[in-house]
Amino acid sequence: MKGIQCPKRLFLYNNHKELSGHDVAAEQAAFEKGINVGLLARQLFPGGKDASLSVTGSYHNAIQQTRQWIKQKEKVIYEAAFLFNKVLVAVDILVHTSGKWTAYEVKSSTEVKEQHIMDAALQYYVMVNSGLVLKDFGIIHINNEYERQHMLDYSGLFQINPVKAEILGQQDLTKNQLIRCQEIVQLKDIPATGIGIHCSDPYACEFTGHCWQHIPEVSVFDLSRLPLNKKFELYNNGISRFDQLAADYVLSPAQALQVKAYLEQYTHIDVPVIRQWLTQLTYPLGFMDFETFMPAVPLYYKSRPYQHIPFQFSVHVQHNAESAVNHEAFLGYPEEDPRQGFIKALIKATATCNTILVYNKAFETCRLKELQQHFPEYSGKIQIILEKIIDLMEPFQKKWYYTASMNGSYSIKVVLPALVPELNYKELSICDGGTAMAAFEGMLNMKDAEEKEKIRTALLEYCKLDTWGMVRILEKLLSI
């Protein structure tokens, strides 16, 4: 799959893993999520023989054991291993019914994607050329319409899509792609593949840091809201820096401001518009931020796969322009549904606020409306919070305040250090929402109480900085 996406990626993966720049912790969290989904899917076909490496000890043993179980016509085999022409596959579930074999590959996504068909075509190619006759091949994926009741219903959680007809149509292509990939891994020199849309399609490549090192720190790839194909058009025409853009190149007003601010190193501030925007704020002010996680397999009653589950908030409250700022926080535990405790604590923390500032209103309002639906007994009090919310992101999203260091972005991770240089996220062990999600979910299987407490402290620090940062951003706006 790496070789189909990019020959250089396959070569580097095989020969120069040290050039990989992936976040190992995030990659491992995603990998473990996929593994856990695969293990749960076995419940659709329980009681099988396990040929996985953790049981057999080596791929050689796994292949030999698989052959033996197929010969014995075992009903179900997990991680059945096959080797053909130096290509190894391990199919998630192999089932024998009525004298015929059906293979199943498990995906943690909520739909069958093109790359899943390509992956299945390879599995099928190796299996049938190893001598196994397959009646069918199915892809098992998550059903995103499933709502958990008290116990997991595996037949409701998973959907099975037969794909044999589609993968049969790809067998010649698969054979040719494998020949090409075998040639790539035997090369002596790195393939001279340039950068392109393939660097992130269908997956983000772990070697972009290496392959993109010739791109300037600020480049046309940073142009806000310019489609990726347009960015590559510029790059392929020898244009990577802002100062190389032709004077008549058509830019939106926001893009033109971004280029001008960078080239002239100035800050754009629309004082009258910002002053007018500030008039809608009334004390006491609340500064509010949520963190959520999205488990693939729903953990709690009446939750769905990949649903945003709010597990943490930070709220700073300031009663008047001269008063001190007070802080309230909530952080749940993944072992139990945090939502009801979250709601109760949030209602209390924001009770005195006349205005509640958030950064990216769409996120917080969506989460609150979802909580209204799931916990109607709190709907009225949640509605009061909703009606007080104002988006602190607006002045930056609409470029009323823009500096060159924002580089086209209006994310709080960029805006905060641009306005308040002494505050940034770089020194935090948890410094973004994705890492926070993984950290909270990761505590589920964590035995070490001390390590758990470290993660909880890091989560509290991260969320607190989001709202304290909003306090300081508003101070900056008021000062102008």
N, C-alpha and C positions, 0 to 999 in steps of 0.2 A: 504493500500500500504506500510505503514511503517512496519507493522507486517509481510508481505510477505518478505520484504527485510531482516529484522532482528527482532526476538522476543524481544530482549533487547531494541531496538530502540522504539518499540511500548510501552513497559512497562515504560521506562523512560519518554517518551512523555506524558503519562497519569498521571504519579505519581511524576516525578522529573524534571519538566521543568527548574528548577533553574540550572541544570547541563548542559543545552544547551550552546554551544559556538559559535553559528552562528552570523555572522555579521548582526545585526538587520536591519541596513539601506540598505545593499545590498539585503537582503532577501525581504524587503518591496518593493524595486524598482522592483525586478523581479516579485513579486506578483502583483504589480500595472500594470506592462506591460501585464501580462496574463489577468487581469481584463479588461483592455482597449481593448485588442484584442477580448475578449468575447463580450463586449458591441458593438463593430463595427460589429461583425458577425451577430448581430441581424438585421442588415440592409438587410440581405438576406431574412429575414422573418419579415418584419416591422409590426408595429401596434399591437404587442402582449400584453397580460396581464402579469403583473410583480408580481411574487410571492417571490421575493428576500427579505431578512431580512430588508433591508432599507425601504421597503414598508410595509411589513406585521408585522414587529416588533418582531416576534418570530417564531421559527421553528414550534411550534404547530399551529399558525395561518397560516403559509405557507402551511402546510399539508392540513389543512381544506379548505383553499382557493383553492388549487390545485384540491382537490376532487370536489369542487363545479363547477369550470371552466370545468373540464373534463365532468362532468354530463351535463353541458350546451353546451358541444361540441364547446368550444371556438376554434378559428382557430389556434392561436399561444399562447403558455404560456412560459414565461422566468423563469428560476430557479424553474421549477416545482418540488415540494418536495414530497418525498415518504418515508414511514417508514415501515420496516418489520423486526420482530425479533430483535429489538433494534438497527437496522442499518438504518441510515438516508442517503439519497442521494438527491441532488438537480441537476437535469439535466439542462444543459444550455438552450436548446431550445426544446420545444415539439410542434409538428405541426400536425394538424388534417386536412386531405384531403380525399375526397371521402369516408367518413365514417371510415377511419382508421388512426391510430396514428403512427408517426415516431419521434424518439428521436434523438437529435444531441448533441454531446459533442464537445466543441471548445478547440483546443490546439494552443498555440502560436508557436509551432515548424513548420518546413517546410516539415515534413513527419510523417507518422503514425509509432509509435514505439511500441515495444512489451509491454511496461508498459502501453501504452494507451489502448491496447486491454484488458489487465487485469483490468484496471480501468473501461472500458466500460462494461466488463462482470459483474462486481459488480453492476453497475448502472442498467443493464438489469435485473439481478437477483432480486433486490429489487423491481423494478417497476412491473415486471410480477407477482411476489408473492404478491404484493399489489392489484392485480386484474386487471391491465391494460394489454390489448392485444396490442402488438406492431407489426406493419407491418414490420418495419425496424429500424435499428440503424446506424447512420452515424457519422463519426468523421470529423469535419471541421478543416482544418489546413491552414497555410499560403502557398501560391504558390510563391516559390522563383524565378520564371521566370517572374513574373509580373513586368512591368515597368510602374510607374505612369505617367500619362499625367497631364493635369492641374487639373482635378478632380479625386477623387478616384473612381475606378470601383470595387465595392464589389464582383461582380461575377468573376472578374479577379484576385482580391487579394486573394480570398479564393478558396480552393478545398474541395470537399466533397467525402469522401471514405466510401461506405457502408461496414459495418463490422459484420452484423448480423450472417452470417455463421460462422465466426471465434469465436464470443463470445458464440454462442450456444454450440460449442465444449468445452467450458471452464466452463459450468454451474456446473457440479459435483465438479470440482476442486475448484470453487469459494465457493460453499457450505461448503466444507471441510476446506478451508482456513479461512472462517468466524468462524467456530466452534473453530478452533485453536486460532484465534485472541481473541475470547471471553474468552477463558481459560487463555490466557496470561494476559489480563487486570485485571483478578480477582486474580492473584497470589499475595502472601504476600511478597515474596522476589524477588529481581532482578534476571532474568534468567541468568544462567551461560554460556552465549554465548561468545566465544572468538572472537578476531579480525580476519578479513579475507578480501578477495576481496569484500565481500558484504558491507563493510564499505563505499564504494564509488560507488557501482553499484546496481541500475541504478542512484541513486542520492547520493550526498555527505551527510553523516549523520551529524546532528547537535551535536551529542554526542561523536564525535571522541576524543575531548579533555579529556573527562572523561575516555573513554574506553582504550585510548592509553597512559595514564599517566605513565604506567610502562615501556614504551619504552624509552631508553636513548635519550638524546638530539641529539647526533650523533649516528646513527644506520645504520644497513644494508639497511634500507628503504631509506636511502639517497644515496645509490650507484648509480652513474650516469649511465643512459641507461641500467640498469638491469631490465628485465621485472618483473612486479609485482608478477606474480606467482612464479618466482625464489626467490624473496625476502621473500615471505611467506614460501617457501620450507626451506630456511635457518632458519626463525623464528620458524617454527614448529619442527625443529631439535634442538632447544635450542640455536640458534645462533642469537644474536641481535646486539652485539658490534663487531667492526672491529677486536679487538684483539682475538676474538673467531674464526675467519676465519681460516680454515686449511691452512697450508703452500702451499699445492698443489691445493687449490681451484682456478679454472680458472677464471682469471679476464682480461679484456681488458687493454691495456697500460694506458688508461686514468683512469680506475678504480683502477689499481695498484698504480698509482701516488696519487690518492685521499686517499687511505688507508695508504700508506707510509707517505705522508705529514701530515696526522692527527696523526698517531702513533708516529712519530718522531718530530712533530711540527716544520717543516721547510718550507721554501719558495723555490719553484723551479722557476728559471729564466733562459731562454735560451737567453743569451745576444746577440750572433751573429745573430740569426734569427730575434730577435726584432729590432736590429740595421738595418738589411737589409730591414725589413718591413717599418721602418721609412723613408727610402730614397725616397719613392714614394710620400711623403707629400711635397707640395710646398705652400709657403705663397703667398697671404693671405689665412689663414685657416678659414673655416666656421665650426661650430658645430651645427648640426641641429636635431630637434626632432619634431615629429607630435603627436597630439592626435586626435582620431576619436571617433565617436559614431555610433551605429548600431540599429536604430529604427526598430522594427518589422514591423510597418506600415510605408511605405515610406512617408516622409513629403514633399519632393521637386520634382519638375518636372524632369522627366527622372532619377529617382532613384528607387532602388529595395528594397524589404524587406531584412533586416539585412545587407545591403550594408555598408561598411565602409565609413562614411562621415567625411573627415578632417574638423575640426572646429577650430584648434589651432596649432600654431607652436611657437617654441623658436629657435632663431639663435644667437649664439655668434660669433663674427668675430675678429680675431687677424691678424694684417697686417704683423708683423714680430715677431721674437722670443722675442724681448725686448719690444714691444709695449703693450699698454693697450688693454684690451679686451672690445669690444663694444657689446651691446645687442639690439636685435630687437625682437618684439613679435607681434603676431596676435591672437585675440580671437573673434570669431564670436558670433552671437546671434541665438538661436535655432528657433526663429520665422521666420527667413528667411534663404534661402540657403546660407551657408557660403563659399561655394567652390570657387566661382569666386573671391571674395575678398581675400580669402586665397591664391589663385594662384598669383594674382597681387602683394600682399605684399611679398610673398616668392621670386618671381623673383627679386624684388627690394632689398630685404634683402641679397640675395646671389650673387648679380651682380658682386661684386669685388673679389669673392673667386676663387682661383685656385683649391683648394681641399676642399671638403665638407665631414666632418666626421659625421657619424651617428652610432648609436649603434643598431645593428640588421638590416643590409642593406635590407634584404628581405621585411621588413614591409614598409619602406619608398619608396623603388623602386616600389613596387606593387601599393601603393597609387598614386604615380606620374604617372604611366602608365595608371591607371584608369582615372585620370584627363585628360590625353592626349586624351583618347577615348571620354570622355564626353564634353571636351572643345577643339576641334581640332584647334581652332584659337590660342591657346597658346602652341600647341604641340612642335614647334621648340624651344621655350625658356625653356620649361620643359625638353626637351631632353638635353639641355646644362647642366642643373642641374644634370640630371641622369649621364652624362658622367664624372662628377666631384666627384661622391660619392665613398668614401672608408669606409669600415666597421671597426670601432674601437673595435668591439667585437671579431674580429678574433684572436688576441694574447691570449685572455682568453678562447675562445671556443676551440682553438687548444692546450691549456695548455702550451703555451710558458711562461706564467706567471701564477703561481698557488700558492695559500697559503691555509693552512689548514682551515682557517675561511671561505673560499668560499664553502666548504662542497659539492663539486661536481657541483656547479652551476656556470654559467658565466653570469647570469643576472646582469644588472647594479645596481639593488637594493642590490646585494650582493657584487659585485666587488668594488663599490665606497667606502663603509665603510671599506672594507678590505685594500684598498690602501690609502684612505684619511679618517682616523678615525673620524676627526672632522665634516665630512659631512655624513648625513644619512637622511632617509625619515621619521623616526619615529615621529618627532615632527610636521610634516605637517598634516593639517586636511584632505587634499587629498593627499594620499601617493602611489597610484597605478593607472594604466590605467583603471581598471574596475570601481573604484570609480569615476574617472574623467568622464568616459562615463555616468554613472548614474547621476552625478551632473549636467552635461550640459543638458541632456535630461530632468531632473527634473525641470529645470528653465522654461520649457514650460508652466507649469500650476501654476507657483509661482506668487502670487500677491504682496508679500512684497518686495518693491524695495530695502530696506536696506539689507534684507537677500540675495537677488539676487546679490547685489554688493559684499557681503562677499564671495559668491561662486566664482564669477569672480576673485576676488583677490586670493583666494586659488588655483584656476586653473592656474593662471599666475605664482604663486610661485612654484607650482609643476613642471610645464613644464620647467621653468627657471632652476630649480635645475638639471633636466636631462642634459641640455646642459652645465651648469656650471660644473657639475660633470664630463662631458667628457673633458672639458678644463683641470681640475685637474688630471684626469686619464692620459691624454697625457703628462702632466708635469712630472708625475711619470715615465712614460716610457722613456721620454727623459733624465731623471736624471740618469738612469742606463747605 
